[in-house]
């Protein structure tokens, strides 16, 4: 049994780790989930400047992704609709209406230049074997911007989940620049569907945000929805409005969807209803307003970590500098190698060293002749000298190239290489400034690209006035009580005790001193001796002072208790008075006078006594009552 348990535990941990790291949670370094990374890797491998059928891309990606073509196709469409990294051709669906994309055989795509600038660098990318060992795939891309902040992510793993909102790409890049400059920055979400967002509780990538649709109320008899809240489509939003109308929460005449490239949902209002009074109801009861909880969970150094926007920007600012330095160092080494070979070629041709090999008869003597020929030019060749590989390269130069060798062209090319190496050295000395200039170049490309709409912000940031559902909903229910049967509810034939809404709760105080708070129902038995029935609004109830006068059953001594109901648990029975007592009177007036009449006894001269209720202190609801006298009470008389 213990062996089986250990197997289950081991397998569960391995499965959970696999789902977390290899499927659901994005990587901090490049902001991508594995399937997204494999899709981009496939597009880079297939890139020839032309569009590719999505079906072909999916097929190519299946070499790396072991979870089937459906998951690859869906992920590709989602990533393409982010617009930044995959250029689309054909019907990729509509994020506004929720319409699905056409079949993969009908639509085409290719990697954007921006994707190549940000992700693609095989010389810096670490590769690992694919799931079947036949191919190599990137572990992570050396991304140059905080991609996860730009595109956002959502994923559910085993025991954890991530919800990262998208942000404006220009603002994100400006934040990265500010970080490099040591300045403070602040980022707020920006959604492709526009709308409005309240970031009062958005704690640097955590907490929550409120999102709203953009409503046009210029016409008092109709409301037009111009932009959607994040997470909704026109279909889901219209369904929520129709459900609210059926429930009687809003009154509309009709709803029409004219959405094409832009959202336009027209809500015609019922007779006697106007736009201004309908807006709050739309926010309260439909998808026109939603609350989104955020959790920035990422894979960092192979472990899931909850981070903030500031953490991610700081990390990527350092990563950008490191990646650019590595790129410059690689380019510098390649240029130095190229300059060395061009120098050898020039000397080899100009000084006619190639003639010295004409009389040689063995490969060894040929090599020695070439190396010997460069001895007078050691200073020009430099400390690197002439290696065997260099000799091999020189000996492979075709005769045609030697005969057509252009000395001036070769010198100009070498001068250009030297200038570039000099520029690289300057960039390496000022790596942060170079990183800022790189970001400026990306910003310039985005602003000039019409497909990215210049990177303009789409969602308006602001603070919302809180909509209280209880205030919006109309109190159109009549709460009735039938004292004869003891039933209370909206479907009871009896005396109207209060006007209420479906969200209200009712407080019931019985003549025996017990009380309870319940939801309003059509019909519920509360007993024949309900003394007080009212809406259980905390602010209103807290302002009421309950005065209970009761006597002990055994001694007949009277007590008075004055208290306020400060809180309760729904459907739980409470009592103002202790056990084995009889309630003489309950009152909610601040001031009143009552008279106690005592049981006649020998030598008892005073048979009645008058009291003022306001003379006694208001105490906690759990405290005991104050004793009124030492005489047994027969009855009570209360002045109106």
matplotlib code that plots the C-alpha trace (Angstrom):
import matplotlib.pyplot as plt

x = [0.0, 2.8, 4.5, 1.4, 1.0, 4.6, 4.0, 0.8, 2.6, 5.6, 3.4, 1.2, 4.2, 5.7, 2.4, 1.8, 5.3, 4.8, 1.5, 2.9, 6.2, 5.4, 1.8, -0.1, 2.3, 4.4, 8.1, 9.5, 12.4, 10.3, 6.8, 5.6, 4.0, 5.7, 3.1, 3.5, 7.3, 7.1, 4.8, 7.1, 10.1, 8.3, 7.5, 11.1, 12.3, 9.7, 10.3, 10.9, 9.1, 5.9, 2.7, 2.2, -1.0, -1.8, -2.4, 1.3, 2.5, 0.5, 1.9, 5.5, 5.0, 3.8, 7.5, 7.9, 4.5, 3.2, -0.4, -2.0, -3.0, -6.1, -4.2, -1.5, -4.1, -6.1, -3.0, -1.8, -5.0, -5.0, -1.3, -2.0, -4.9, -2.5, -1.2, 2.4, 4.2, 2.2, 0.9, -2.5, -4.1, -7.7, -10.4, -8.8, -12.1, -13.3, -12.3, -15.2, -18.0, -16.4, -16.6, -14.2, -11.5, -11.8, -10.4, -6.6, -6.4, -8.0, -6.0, -2.3, 0.3, 4.0, 6.2, 6.3, 9.6, 8.9, 8.9, 12.3, 13.7, 12.6, 12.9, 15.0, 18.8, 19.9, 23.4, 22.2, 19.3, 19.8, 18.2, 17.1, 15.9, 12.2, 9.9, 10.9, 14.6, 14.6, 14.7, 16.0, 13.7, 14.5, 14.5, 13.5, 14.0, 16.4, 13.5, 14.4, 11.2, 8.9, 6.5, 4.3, 3.4, 2.4, 0.3, -0.8, -1.7, -4.2, -3.6, -4.8, -2.3, -2.4, -2.9, -2.2, -3.2, -2.1, -4.0, -1.9, -3.6, -2.2, -0.6, 0.1, 3.3, 4.5, 3.9, 5.7, 8.8, 8.8, 8.7, 11.7, 13.5, 12.6, 14.0, 17.2, 17.5, 16.8, 13.4, 10.1, 7.3, 3.8, 1.9, -1.9, -3.7, -4.7, -7.2, -7.6, -11.4, -11.1, -13.6, -12.9, -10.8, -10.7, -7.2, -7.8, -7.2, -4.6, -1.5, 1.4, 0.1, -1.9, -5.2, -8.1, -9.5, -13.0, -13.7, -16.7, -18.2, -18.2, -21.8, -23.3, -26.3, -26.7, -30.2, -32.4, -34.5, -31.6, -28.2, -25.5, -22.5, -19.5, -16.7, -16.6, -15.2, -12.3, -13.3, -16.7, -17.9, -20.9, -22.6, -22.0, -22.8, -26.1, -27.0, -26.4, -28.6, -31.4, -31.2, -31.4, -34.4, -36.2, -35.5, -37.1, -33.9, -33.8, -36.7, -35.9, -37.9, -35.4, -31.7, -29.9, -26.3, -24.8, -21.1, -18.7, -15.2, -16.3, -18.8, -22.3, -25.0, -28.2, -30.5, -33.9, -35.6, -39.2, -41.8, -41.2, -37.6, -34.7, -31.0, -29.6, -31.5, -30.7, -26.9, -26.4, -28.6, -26.5, -23.4, -25.0, -26.7, -25.0, -21.5, -21.2, -19.2, -17.0, -14.4, -11.2, -8.8, -5.2, -2.4, 1.0, 2.4, 5.4, 8.1, 11.5, 14.6, 12.3, 10.1, 6.7, 7.0, 4.4, 5.8, 4.8, 5.0, 7.9, 9.8, 9.2, 10.3, 13.4, 14.3, 13.8, 15.8, 18.8, 18.1, 17.9, 21.3, 22.8, 21.4, 22.5, 26.0, 26.2, 25.0, 27.6, 30.4, 29.4, 29.2, 32.6, 34.3, 32.8, 34.0, 37.4, 37.6, 36.4, 38.9, 41.7, 40.8, 40.5, 43.9, 45.5, 43.7, 44.9, 48.6, 48.3, 47.2, 49.0, 52.3, 51.9, 52.6, 50.6, 53.4, 55.7, 53.6, 54.1, 57.3, 56.2, 55.3, 53.8, 51.0, 53.3, 55.8, 52.9, 51.7, 55.1, 55.7, 52.5, 53.3, 56.9, 55.6, 53.7, 56.8, 57.6, 54.1, 53.8, 53.1, 50.2, 48.8, 48.9, 49.5, 46.9, 49.3, 48.5, 46.9, 46.5, 42.8, 43.9, 46.2, 43.5, 41.2, 43.8, 44.5, 40.9, 40.7, 39.8, 42.2, 39.4, 39.1, 42.8, 42.9, 39.9, 41.0, 40.1, 42.6, 40.6, 37.4, 39.1, 40.6, 37.2, 35.5, 38.2, 37.8, 34.0, 34.7, 37.1, 34.5, 31.8, 34.2, 34.9, 31.2, 30.6, 33.4, 31.6, 28.3, 29.9, 31.3, 27.8, 25.6, 22.7, 22.6, 22.7, 19.8, 17.8, 18.5, 17.4, 14.1, 13.6, 14.1, 11.4, 9.0, 9.6, 8.8, 5.6, 4.4, 4.9, 3.1, -0.6, -1.3, -0.3, -2.4, 0.7, 0.6, -2.1, -3.8, -7.3, -8.6, -9.4, -8.1, -10.3, -12.1, -15.7, -18.5, -19.5, -22.9, -24.9, -27.1, -29.6, -30.0, -30.3, -32.9, -36.5, -38.4, -41.3, -42.0, -44.7, -43.8, -46.9, -47.6, -50.7, -50.9, -53.6, -51.5, -48.1, -46.8, -44.7, -43.7, -44.4, -47.1, -49.0, -52.4, -52.1, -51.0, -48.2, -45.3, -42.7, -41.8, -38.7, -36.4, -35.2, -31.8, -33.3, -33.3, -36.0, -35.6, -38.3, -38.6, -41.1, -43.1, -41.1, -37.9, -36.3, -35.2, -33.8, -32.7, -33.8, -33.9, -37.2, -39.2, -42.6, -43.9, -42.2, -43.6, -42.3, -44.9, -48.2, -46.5, -44.2, -44.0, -41.8, -40.9, -38.6, -36.0, -32.6, -30.5, -27.5, -27.3, -31.0, -31.0, -28.0, -29.8, -32.7, -32.6, -34.6, -36.0, -37.1, -38.9, -39.1, -39.6, -38.2, -40.7, -39.7, -39.3, -41.5, -38.8, -38.8, -35.7, -35.1, -32.6, -31.8, -29.5, -28.7, -28.4, -24.9, -24.6, -26.0, -25.6, -28.3, -31.0, -29.6, -32.1, -31.2, -32.9, -32.8, -33.7, -32.3, -34.1, -36.9, -38.3, -41.4, -41.3, -43.6, -43.0, -40.8, -40.4, -38.2, -38.9, -36.0, -38.2, -41.3, -42.9, -44.1, -45.7, -45.1, -48.0, -46.9, -48.5, -50.3, -48.7, -49.2, -47.6, -46.9, -47.9, -46.7, -48.6, -47.3, -44.3, -43.5, -40.2, -38.7, -37.1, -34.5, -33.1, -31.4, -28.1, -28.0, -25.6, -24.4, -26.8, -25.2, -25.3, -27.9, -30.8, -31.0, -33.4, -36.2, -37.4, -37.4, -41.1, -42.8, -44.6, -48.2, -48.6, -47.1, -48.8, -47.0, -48.0, -48.5]
y = [0.0, 2.4, 1.5, 2.3, 5.6, 6.6, 5.9, 8.1, 10.9, 10.7, 10.6, 13.5, 15.7, 15.0, 15.7, 18.9, 20.1, 19.3, 21.1, 24.2, 24.5, 23.1, 24.0, 26.6, 29.2, 31.5, 32.0, 35.3, 35.5, 35.6, 35.9, 32.8, 29.5, 26.5, 26.2, 29.9, 29.6, 26.5, 28.3, 31.3, 28.9, 27.1, 30.5, 31.5, 28.2, 28.4, 32.1, 33.0, 36.3, 34.8, 33.9, 30.2, 28.3, 28.0, 24.3, 24.0, 25.9, 23.7, 20.6, 21.9, 22.8, 19.3, 18.3, 20.2, 20.2, 16.8, 17.8, 17.7, 20.1, 21.5, 23.1, 24.5, 26.0, 27.6, 29.0, 30.4, 32.2, 33.7, 34.8, 36.2, 38.3, 40.0, 41.5, 42.2, 39.0, 37.2, 38.9, 37.5, 37.0, 35.7, 35.3, 34.9, 35.4, 38.5, 39.3, 41.7, 39.3, 36.1, 34.6, 31.8, 31.8, 30.0, 26.5, 26.4, 25.4, 28.7, 31.3, 32.3, 33.9, 34.8, 36.2, 40.0, 42.0, 43.0, 39.4, 38.9, 42.0, 40.9, 37.1, 35.8, 35.2, 31.6, 32.5, 33.5, 31.0, 27.8, 24.8, 21.4, 18.2, 18.0, 15.5, 12.7, 13.6, 14.2, 18.0, 21.0, 23.6, 26.8, 26.6, 30.3, 33.1, 36.0, 38.5, 42.1, 43.5, 42.4, 40.5, 39.1, 42.6, 43.6, 40.5, 39.3, 35.7, 33.4, 29.8, 27.2, 24.6, 22.1, 24.0, 27.4, 29.8, 33.0, 36.0, 38.7, 41.7, 43.2, 46.6, 49.2, 48.4, 52.0, 52.6, 49.4, 50.3, 53.8, 52.1, 50.0, 53.2, 54.8, 51.8, 52.0, 55.7, 54.9, 56.8, 55.7, 54.4, 53.2, 51.0, 50.3, 47.7, 48.5, 46.2, 45.6, 46.0, 49.5, 50.3, 51.9, 50.6, 51.6, 50.7, 51.9, 48.3, 47.4, 46.7, 46.8, 43.7, 42.2, 43.0, 43.6, 46.0, 47.1, 47.3, 48.9, 49.2, 52.7, 53.8, 56.5, 58.2, 61.2, 60.0, 59.9, 57.0, 54.6, 53.5, 52.6, 50.5, 51.7, 49.7, 46.4, 45.7, 43.3, 39.6, 40.2, 39.7, 41.3, 37.9, 37.4, 41.1, 41.0, 37.7, 39.3, 42.3, 40.0, 38.0, 41.2, 42.3, 39.0, 39.2, 42.7, 44.4, 46.7, 47.7, 47.6, 47.6, 45.9, 45.3, 45.4, 44.5, 46.6, 45.6, 45.4, 46.7, 48.7, 47.8, 49.2, 47.6, 49.6, 49.3, 50.9, 51.6, 50.9, 53.7, 56.0, 54.8, 57.0, 56.5, 58.2, 56.1, 52.9, 53.3, 52.3, 49.2, 48.1, 48.4, 46.6, 43.7, 43.0, 42.5, 46.2, 46.2, 43.4, 42.9, 41.1, 39.6, 39.6, 37.2, 37.6, 34.1, 33.3, 30.7, 32.2, 30.0, 26.9, 27.7, 29.4, 32.9, 35.6, 38.9, 42.5, 44.7, 46.6, 43.3, 42.2, 45.6, 45.7, 42.1, 42.8, 46.0, 44.1, 41.3, 43.7, 45.2, 41.7, 40.4, 43.5, 43.2, 39.5, 40.4, 43.2, 40.9, 38.2, 40.7, 42.2, 38.7, 38.0, 41.3, 40.8, 37.4, 38.9, 41.7, 39.3, 37.2, 40.3, 41.5, 38.1, 38.0, 41.5, 40.7, 37.3, 38.9, 42.3, 40.9, 37.9, 35.4, 32.9, 32.7, 31.1, 27.9, 27.3, 25.3, 23.4, 19.7, 18.7, 20.0, 20.6, 22.7, 24.7, 25.5, 26.5, 28.6, 30.6, 31.1, 32.1, 34.6, 36.4, 36.8, 40.3, 41.4, 40.2, 43.7, 44.1, 40.6, 41.1, 38.8, 36.4, 35.3, 32.9, 29.6, 26.4, 27.3, 30.7, 29.0, 26.6, 29.6, 31.4, 28.4, 28.0, 31.5, 30.9, 32.2, 34.3, 36.2, 36.8, 38.1, 40.4, 41.5, 45.1, 46.6, 49.8, 47.9, 45.6, 48.5, 50.3, 47.1, 46.8, 50.5, 49.9, 46.9, 48.9, 51.7, 49.2, 47.6, 51.1, 51.8, 48.5, 49.3, 52.6, 50.8, 48.3, 51.2, 52.8, 49.7, 51.4, 54.3, 51.7, 49.8, 53.0, 53.8, 50.3, 50.8, 54.1, 52.3, 49.8, 52.6, 54.4, 51.2, 50.6, 54.2, 54.2, 50.8, 51.2, 47.6, 48.4, 51.6, 53.5, 51.8, 54.2, 53.5, 52.0, 51.8, 54.9, 54.9, 56.5, 56.0, 54.7, 55.8, 52.7, 51.3, 50.0, 47.2, 47.9, 51.5, 50.6, 47.9, 49.1, 48.0, 46.5, 43.6, 43.8, 41.8, 40.7, 39.0, 36.9, 36.9, 34.3, 31.6, 32.9, 33.0, 35.8, 36.5, 38.1, 35.6, 35.7, 37.3, 39.5, 42.9, 44.7, 45.1, 46.6, 47.3, 45.4, 44.3, 40.8, 41.7, 42.8, 40.7, 40.8, 41.1, 39.3, 40.0, 37.8, 38.6, 36.1, 38.1, 35.9, 37.4, 36.2, 37.6, 35.8, 36.2, 37.4, 34.5, 33.9, 32.1, 31.1, 30.3, 32.7, 32.1, 33.8, 36.1, 38.2, 41.6, 43.5, 42.9, 45.2, 45.3, 44.2, 47.1, 47.3, 51.1, 51.4, 48.5, 49.9, 53.1, 51.4, 50.9, 47.9, 48.1, 44.7, 44.5, 41.0, 39.1, 35.9, 33.0, 31.8, 35.0, 37.4, 40.1, 42.5, 43.5, 46.1, 45.6, 48.3, 47.3, 47.7, 44.8, 45.3, 42.1, 38.7, 35.4, 34.6, 32.2, 31.9, 32.2, 34.8, 36.0, 39.3, 37.7, 34.8, 31.4, 30.9, 34.5, 36.0, 39.2, 41.9, 44.5, 45.3, 48.9, 50.7, 54.3, 56.2, 57.6, 56.2, 55.8, 52.5, 51.4, 48.1, 46.7, 44.4, 41.3, 42.3, 40.9, 41.5, 44.8, 45.8, 49.4, 50.4, 48.3, 50.1, 52.1, 54.3, 54.2, 56.1, 53.8, 56.5, 56.5, 53.2, 52.7, 51.1, 48.1, 45.3, 42.8, 40.0, 41.8, 41.1, 43.3, 45.8, 44.8, 47.3, 46.4, 43.7, 43.0, 40.4, 41.9, 41.2, 43.3, 46.2, 49.4, 51.4, 55.0, 55.7]
z = [0.0, 0.9, -2.4, -4.4, -2.5, -3.3, -7.0, -7.0, -5.2, -7.6, -10.7, -9.4, -8.7, -12.1, -13.8, -11.9, -12.7, -16.4, -16.6, -14.7, -16.6, -20.1, -20.8, -18.7, -17.2, -19.4, -19.1, -17.7, -20.2, -23.4, -22.0, -24.0, -23.2, -24.8, -27.6, -28.5, -28.6, -30.8, -33.2, -33.6, -33.9, -36.8, -38.5, -38.2, -39.7, -42.5, -43.2, -46.9, -46.9, -48.2, -46.3, -45.3, -44.9, -41.2, -41.8, -43.0, -40.0, -37.6, -39.3, -39.1, -35.4, -34.6, -34.8, -31.6, -29.8, -28.7, -28.0, -31.4, -34.1, -32.5, -29.6, -32.0, -34.3, -31.5, -29.9, -33.2, -33.8, -30.3, -30.7, -34.2, -32.9, -30.5, -33.8, -32.9, -33.8, -36.5, -39.7, -40.7, -44.1, -44.1, -41.5, -38.1, -36.3, -34.5, -30.9, -30.6, -31.7, -30.6, -34.1, -34.7, -37.3, -40.7, -41.0, -41.0, -44.7, -45.7, -43.7, -43.9, -41.7, -41.4, -38.7, -38.5, -38.7, -35.1, -34.0, -35.7, -34.1, -30.6, -30.6, -33.4, -32.8, -33.3, -32.2, -28.7, -28.3, -26.3, -27.9, -26.6, -28.1, -29.1, -27.5, -29.9, -30.1, -33.8, -33.8, -31.8, -30.3, -28.3, -24.5, -24.4, -26.9, -25.9, -25.9, -25.9, -24.5, -21.6, -24.0, -21.2, -20.1, -23.6, -24.6, -21.2, -20.4, -18.8, -17.7, -15.2, -14.0, -11.1, -7.9, -9.4, -12.1, -13.8, -15.0, -16.6, -18.3, -21.5, -21.5, -24.1, -26.0, -26.3, -22.6, -21.8, -23.8, -22.3, -18.8, -19.8, -20.9, -17.6, -15.7, -17.6, -16.7, -13.0, -13.1, -11.6, -13.9, -13.7, -16.0, -16.4, -18.5, -22.1, -23.9, -27.6, -27.3, -25.7, -23.0, -19.6, -16.7, -13.0, -11.6, -8.0, -6.7, -9.4, -7.3, -9.8, -11.7, -8.8, -7.1, -9.4, -11.9, -12.9, -16.6, -18.2, -21.7, -23.3, -23.4, -25.7, -24.0, -26.3, -27.2, -24.1, -25.5, -26.3, -25.1, -27.7, -26.6, -28.5, -26.8, -24.9, -21.5, -21.5, -21.4, -23.1, -26.7, -28.3, -28.1, -24.3, -23.6, -25.4, -23.7, -20.3, -21.2, -22.3, -19.1, -17.0, -19.0, -18.5, -14.7, -14.7, -13.7, -16.7, -19.0, -22.8, -25.9, -28.2, -28.7, -32.1, -33.0, -35.8, -35.0, -38.0, -37.5, -34.6, -31.8, -32.1, -29.9, -29.8, -26.8, -27.3, -24.0, -23.0, -22.8, -19.8, -19.3, -20.1, -20.8, -17.7, -15.3, -17.2, -17.2, -13.6, -14.0, -17.0, -15.0, -12.0, -13.7, -17.0, -18.4, -19.1, -15.9, -14.6, -11.9, -13.0, -10.4, -11.5, -10.5, -12.3, -11.9, -14.2, -14.6, -13.4, -13.2, -13.7, -10.7, -10.6, -9.0, -8.3, -9.6, -10.1, -13.2, -11.7, -11.1, -14.7, -16.2, -14.1, -15.0, -18.8, -18.7, -17.4, -19.9, -22.8, -21.9, -21.5, -24.8, -26.8, -25.3, -26.4, -29.9, -30.1, -28.9, -31.4, -34.3, -33.2, -33.2, -36.7, -38.0, -36.6, -38.2, -41.5, -41.2, -40.6, -43.6, -45.8, -44.7, -45.5, -48.9, -49.7, -48.9, -50.5, -53.8, -53.7, -52.7, -55.0, -52.3, -54.3, -56.9, -54.2, -54.3, -58.1, -57.6, -54.5, -54.9, -51.6, -49.5, -46.6, -48.6, -50.1, -46.6, -45.4, -48.5, -47.8, -44.1, -45.0, -47.5, -44.7, -42.4, -43.7, -43.0, -39.4, -38.1, -40.5, -39.9, -36.1, -33.2, -34.5, -37.2, -40.0, -39.0, -40.9, -41.5, -42.8, -45.3, -46.4, -47.0, -49.1, -51.2, -52.1, -53.6, -57.3, -60.0, -61.5, -58.2, -58.1, -61.6, -61.0, -57.5, -56.9, -54.4, -53.8, -53.2, -50.7, -48.8, -48.7, -47.3, -44.7, -43.7, -43.3, -41.1, -38.9, -38.6, -37.5, -34.9, -33.6, -33.3, -31.6, -29.0, -28.4, -27.8, -25.5, -23.4, -23.2, -23.2, -21.4, -23.9, -26.7, -25.2, -25.0, -28.6, -29.5, -27.7, -29.5, -32.8, -31.9, -30.8, -34.1, -36.1, -34.1, -34.4, -38.2, -38.6, -39.5, -38.6, -35.0, -35.2, -34.1, -30.7, -29.5, -26.2, -26.6, -23.1, -21.0, -17.4, -14.8, -11.5, -11.5, -9.2, -7.3, -8.3, -5.3, -6.5, -3.7, -4.8, -8.5, -8.1, -7.6, -4.5, -6.3, -4.0, -1.3, 1.8, 3.5, 6.9, 7.7, 11.5, 11.6, 9.8, 10.7, 7.1, 5.7, 2.0, -1.3, -2.2, 1.1, 1.5, 4.5, 5.8, 3.9, 6.2, 3.9, 0.2, -0.8, -3.6, -4.4, -2.8, 0.5, 3.7, 6.4, 10.2, 12.2, 16.0, 17.8, 20.9, 22.9, 22.4, 19.7, 16.4, 13.0, 9.6, 6.5, 2.7, 1.3, 0.0, -1.6, 1.5, 4.8, 8.2, 10.9, 13.6, 14.7, 17.2, 15.1, 16.9, 14.4, 10.7, 8.8, 6.1, 7.5, 6.2, 8.5, 8.6, 9.4, 11.9, 13.7, 14.3, 16.1, 19.9, 21.0, 24.6, 26.0, 29.4, 30.7, 34.0, 35.4, 35.5, 39.0, 40.9, 38.9, 39.1, 36.1, 34.1, 31.3, 28.5, 25.9, 23.0, 19.3, 16.7, 15.2, 13.2, 12.5, 10.7, 8.2, 9.3, 12.8, 15.7, 18.4, 21.6, 23.4, 26.7, 28.8, 29.2, 31.6, 31.2, 29.9, 27.7, 29.0, 26.3, 23.3, 22.0, 19.5, 20.8, 22.2, 25.0, 26.6, 30.1, 31.5, 34.8, 36.6, 38.6, 41.4, 42.8, 46.1, 49.3, 53.0, 54.2, 50.5, 50.4, 46.8, 44.3, 41.1, 40.1, 37.0, 35.0, 32.1, 29.5, 28.5, 32.1, 31.4, 29.4, 26.0, 26.3, 24.1, 22.8, 24.8, 28.1, 30.8, 31.7, 34.5, 37.4, 37.9, 41.4, 44.1, 43.8, 41.7, 38.6, 37.8, 34.6, 32.7, 31.4, 28.7, 27.9, 24.2]

ax = plt.figure().add_subplot(projection="3d")
ax.plot(x, y, z, "-o")
ax.set_aspect("equal")
plt.show()
